[in-house]
Amino acid sequence: MEIGIPKETKDQEFRVGLSPSSVRVLQENGHTVFVETQAGIGAGFTDDDYTSAGAKIVTTKEAAWKCELVVKVKEPLTAEYQFLQKGQILFTYLHLAADRKLTEHLIDCGVTAIAYETVEQPGSNKLPLLTPMSIIAGRLSVQFGARFLERQQGGRGVLLGGVPGVKPGKVVILGGGVVGTEAAKIAVGMGAAVQILDVNVERLAYLETLFGSRVELLYSNSAHIETALKDADLLIGAVLVPGRRAPILVSRNLVKQMRPGSVIVDVAVDQGGCVETLHATSHTNPVYIEEGVVHYGVPNMPGAVPWTATQALNNSTLPYVLQLANLGIKALANNQALAKGVNVQDHRLVHPAVQEVFPDLVA
């Protein structure tokens, strides 16, 4: 099969769909990989690295897209819509619940669109292709939050770990899944006071075995969220409802009650966000201030660490890419997890969670 790897076009998105080592595996299995020139340079991979792995370097975006299977990292942007074609398989993060325009175009053009974030292992609710980026985003959320708490960045001027004689900063995390757990690990490591709120009591019990008394674990309801936010220095939004838009847990009124210069980092922004006042930003302009609070809403946070993120993502995606390359659409019948990742096929919106968001687009 011919596999295309376009260069990502999202603002400061330096990850790449396949690393040279992944290309080598595909080439050894008889497939031809076309890599757009400089596609991997931001992640530390040169054209020569890809050539040595057996890839063919192409100089135009169109040549990279003109393949049976296109493997990316982020969703196609408007300028890329022209390259999508009927019968093509697109394998990437899509997050369609927050993007009606892209959803409509994927239906119209006739591609089979498989989203990393909805590939789900049957019976386990595990999301194997979302997990590696969730780990990275969770860890980065505290790293970025700590940065924007600095006074020069518009924050309160709080050191999360504090110092002897001065209490540490307070980190509130909404959601105790992969993102929330990883954020808590970093925040605890920095010496911050940490609270995690979640609606899953079993998950809270697990987190107690992980963190013990180092993290305060609370059942998530409106009263507990309101109390927690009033003295929070950093709020991490870590809510995930697979395939669906994230629920709004923090209203504008609650944001108004937060202290001036506190920081919100909403990792759920690529699914619409769980904070009413937060909208998507970019690595170029990552923050804005609203109601006196610094808002960070970059939807492709792992793009900040592309060398690590590309390899972590490929470790999980390569087995699925190889199946698609070997079998094409027939791979969906052989792999239930991959089949659950299909969002659009044969001009139809097929993923149940996205159908709930856009019921008028269901044929």
C-alpha positions in Angstrom: 0.0 0.0 0.0 1.0 3.6 -0.6 1.1 5.6 2.7 1.3 9.4 2.9 2.9 11.4 5.7 2.1 15.2 5.2 3.8 17.9 7.2 1.5 19.1 9.9 0.1 22.6 9.4 -1.5 23.4 12.7 0.2 26.3 14.5 3.6 25.1 15.9 2.7 21.5 15.5 6.0 19.8 15.2 5.0 16.2 15.6 4.9 13.9 12.6 2.6 11.0 11.7 5.4 8.4 11.4 9.0 8.3 12.7 11.8 6.9 10.6 11.8 3.7 12.6 8.1 3.2 11.9 8.7 3.9 8.2 11.3 1.2 8.2 8.9 -1.4 9.7 6.3 -0.6 7.0 8.9 -0.7 4.2 10.1 -4.1 5.5 6.5 -5.3 5.1 6.4 -4.3 1.5 4.7 -0.9 1.7 5.8 2.4 0.2 5.8 5.5 2.4 5.8 9.0 0.9 7.0 11.7 3.3 6.6 15.4 2.6 9.9 17.1 2.7 10.8 18.5 6.2 7.7 16.8 7.7 9.8 15.5 10.6 12.3 18.2 11.0 10.6 19.7 14.1 10.7 16.4 15.8 14.4 16.0 15.1 14.0 13.7 12.0 15.7 14.8 8.7 14.7 13.9 5.2 17.9 11.8 5.1 16.7 9.8 8.2 13.5 9.0 6.3 15.4 8.1 3.1 17.7 5.8 5.0 14.5 4.1 6.5 13.2 3.5 3.0 10.8 6.4 2.5 10.4 8.4 -0.6 10.6 12.2 0.0 8.1 14.3 -2.0 8.3 18.0 -2.4 4.6 18.9 -2.5 1.8 18.5 0.0 -0.4 17.1 -2.7 2.0 14.2 -3.4 2.0 13.2 0.3 -1.8 13.3 0.4 -2.3 11.4 -2.8 -2.1 8.0 -1.1 -4.5 5.2 -0.1 -3.7 5.7 3.5 -2.7 9.1 5.1 -1.3 9.0 8.6 -1.2 12.3 10.5 -1.1 13.7 14.0 -3.8 16.4 14.0 -7.0 16.9 12.1 -6.9 18.3 8.6 -7.2 22.1 8.5 -9.4 24.0 6.0 -6.5 24.4 3.5 -6.0 20.6 3.5 -9.7 19.7 2.7 -8.9 19.9 -1.0 -6.6 16.8 -0.7 -9.2 14.5 0.9 -10.5 12.0 -1.6 -13.2 9.3 -1.8 -11.9 5.8 -0.9 -8.9 7.2 1.1 -8.3 6.1 4.7 -7.4 9.0 7.1 -5.8 8.0 10.4 -5.2 10.8 12.9 -6.6 12.7 15.8 -9.9 14.2 14.8 -11.9 15.4 17.8 -15.0 15.9 15.6 -17.3 16.7 18.5 -15.7 20.2 18.6 -15.6 20.7 14.8 -18.8 20.6 12.8 -17.2 22.0 9.7 -14.6 19.2 9.4 -17.3 16.6 10.2 -19.4 17.8 7.3 -16.5 17.8 4.9 -15.4 14.3 5.8 -18.9 13.1 5.2 -19.1 14.9 1.9 -15.7 13.8 0.5 -16.2 10.0 1.1 -13.1 9.2 3.1 -12.9 6.6 5.8 -11.9 8.7 8.8 -10.5 6.8 11.8 -9.8 8.9 14.9 -7.0 7.9 17.3 -9.0 9.2 20.2 -11.9 6.8 19.7 -9.9 3.6 19.0 -11.1 1.6 22.0 -10.2 -1.8 23.3 -13.4 -3.9 23.6 -14.7 -4.4 27.1 -12.0 -2.3 28.8 -12.9 1.3 27.9 -9.2 1.8 27.3 -8.1 4.3 24.7 -4.7 3.0 23.6 -3.9 5.8 21.1 -5.1 8.6 23.3 -3.3 7.5 26.4 0.3 8.4 25.4 -0.6 12.0 24.5 -2.8 12.2 27.6 0.2 11.3 29.7 2.3 14.0 28.0 -0.5 16.6 28.1 -1.2 15.9 31.8 2.5 16.4 32.7 2.8 19.5 30.5 -0.3 21.1 32.0 1.4 21.7 35.4 4.6 22.7 33.7 2.8 25.3 31.6 0.6 26.3 34.6 3.6 26.9 36.8 5.1 29.1 34.0 2.1 31.3 33.6 1.7 31.7 37.4 4.9 33.8 37.1 4.2 37.5 37.5 5.9 38.4 34.2 3.5 36.0 32.4 0.4 37.7 34.0 0.1 35.3 36.9 -0.1 35.8 40.7 3.6 35.3 41.2 3.2 32.0 43.0 5.9 29.3 43.2 3.9 26.0 43.2 6.3 24.3 45.6 6.5 27.2 48.0 9.6 27.6 50.2 10.2 27.0 54.0 8.0 29.5 55.8 5.7 30.1 52.8 2.9 27.7 51.9 2.9 26.1 48.5 0.6 26.9 45.7 -2.7 25.0 45.3 -3.5 22.9 42.2 -7.1 21.7 41.6 -7.5 19.0 39.0 -11.0 18.2 37.6 -10.9 14.6 36.5 -8.9 11.7 37.8 -8.2 9.9 34.6 -4.9 9.6 32.8 -4.5 13.4 32.3 -5.5 14.2 35.9 -3.3 11.5 37.4 -0.2 12.6 35.4 -0.8 16.2 36.3 -1.0 15.3 39.9 2.3 13.4 39.8 4.1 16.5 38.5 2.3 18.9 40.9 3.1 16.6 43.9 6.7 16.4 42.7 6.9 20.1 42.6 5.7 20.3 46.2 2.2 21.8 45.5 -0.9 21.2 47.5 -3.1 19.1 45.2 -6.8 18.3 45.0 -8.4 15.9 42.5 -12.1 15.8 41.9 -13.8 13.0 40.1 -17.3 11.4 39.9 -15.9 7.9 39.9 -15.6 6.6 43.5 -13.6 3.6 42.4 -11.1 5.8 40.6 -10.7 7.9 43.7 -10.0 4.8 45.7 -7.4 3.8 43.2 -5.8 7.3 43.3 -5.6 6.9 47.1 -3.5 3.8 46.7 -1.3 5.8 44.3 -0.9 9.1 46.2 -1.9 8.3 49.8 -2.3 11.5 51.8 -0.2 13.6 49.4 -3.3 14.4 47.4 -6.8 15.4 48.7 -9.4 13.3 46.8 -12.9 14.7 46.6 -16.1 13.6 44.9 -16.9 16.0 42.1 -20.1 18.0 42.5 -20.9 21.7 42.1 -20.5 22.5 45.7 -17.0 20.9 46.0 -15.8 22.5 42.8 -17.0 25.9 43.9 -15.2 25.5 47.3 -12.0 24.2 45.7 -11.7 27.0 43.1 -11.9 29.9 45.5 -8.4 29.5 46.7 -6.9 27.6 43.7 -3.7 29.0 42.1 -3.8 26.5 39.2 -6.9 24.8 37.8 -6.3 21.8 35.5 -9.3 20.7 33.3 -8.8 17.0 32.8 -12.3 15.8 31.9 -12.9 13.2 29.1 -16.1 11.8 27.8 -14.8 9.7 24.8 -16.0 11.1 21.5 -18.3 13.6 23.1 -18.0 17.3 23.9 -16.6 17.9 27.4 -19.2 19.0 29.9 -19.0 22.6 31.3 -18.1 22.1 35.0 -16.8 25.7 35.6 -19.1 28.5 34.8 -18.2 32.1 34.2 -19.5 32.9 37.7 -17.1 30.4 39.3 -14.2 31.9 37.3 -15.1 35.3 38.7 -14.7 33.9 42.2 -11.1 32.8 41.5 -8.3 34.9 42.7 -6.8 37.4 40.2 -3.8 36.1 38.4 -4.7 32.4 39.0 -4.3 30.1 36.0 -6.6 27.7 34.2 -5.1 25.1 31.9 -7.9 23.1 30.2 -6.6 19.9 28.6 -10.2 19.1 27.4 -10.2 22.1 25.1 -9.8 19.9 22.0 -13.2 18.4 23.0 -14.7 21.8 23.6 -13.3 22.4 27.1 -14.9 22.1 30.6 -14.5 25.8 31.5 -17.1 28.3 30.1 -14.7 31.2 29.7 -12.0 29.1 27.9 -11.5 28.9 24.2 -8.8 27.3 22.0 -5.5 29.2 21.8 -2.3 28.3 20.1 1.4 27.8 20.9 2.1 31.2 19.3 -0.5 33.0 21.5 -1.2 30.5 24.3 -3.0 32.6 26.9 -5.4 35.4 27.5 -6.9 37.0 30.6 -10.6 36.9 31.3 -12.3 37.8 34.6 -8.8 38.5 35.9 -7.7 34.8 35.4 -5.1 33.6 33.0 -6.6 31.1 30.5 -4.4 28.5 28.6 -6.2 26.6 25.9 -3.7 25.1 23.5 -5.4 22.0 22.0 -2.1 20.4 20.8 0.0 20.7 23.9 2.2 17.6 23.2 3.3 19.5 20.0 5.6 21.4 22.4 7.7 18.3 23.0 7.6 16.6 19.5 10.7 14.4 19.8 9.2 12.7 22.8 5.6 12.9 21.6 6.1 11.5 18.1 7.9 8.4 19.4 5.4 7.9 22.2 2.5 8.1 19.7 4.2 5.8 17.2 4.8 3.2 19.8 1.0 2.9 20.1 -0.2 3.7 16.5 2.3 1.5 14.5 0.5 -1.8 15.0 -2.8 -0.3 13.8 -1.1 1.5 10.8 0.5 -1.8 9.8 -2.8 -3.6 9.9 -4.4 -0.9 7.8 -1.5 -1.1 5.3 -1.7 -4.9 5.1 -5.4 -5.2 4.9 -6.9 -1.9 4.0 -10.6 -1.5 5.0 -10.7 -5.2 5.8 -8.6 -4.5 8.9 -11.7 -3.1 10.5 -13.4 -6.5 10.4 -10.4 -8.1 12.1 -9.7 -5.5 14.8 -12.6 -4.4 17.0 -10.6 -1.6 18.6 -9.8 -0.2 15.2 -13.4 -0.5 14.1 -14.5 1.5 17.1 -12.2 4.3 15.9 -14.1 4.9 12.7 -15.9 8.2 12.8 -16.9 8.7 9.2 -17.3 6.0 6.4 -19.1 5.8 3.0 -20.4 9.4 3.3 -21.9 8.6 6.7 -21.3 9.7 10.3 -21.0 6.4 12.1 -19.5 6.9 15.6 -22.3 6.9 18.2 -20.8 9.6 20.4 -20.3 12.0 17.5 -23.8 11.2 16.2 -25.2 12.4 19.5 -23.4 15.8 19.0 -24.6 16.2 15.4 -27.9 14.2 15.1 -28.9 16.2 12.0 -25.8 14.8 10.2 -26.9 11.2 10.7 -28.2 9.7 7.5 
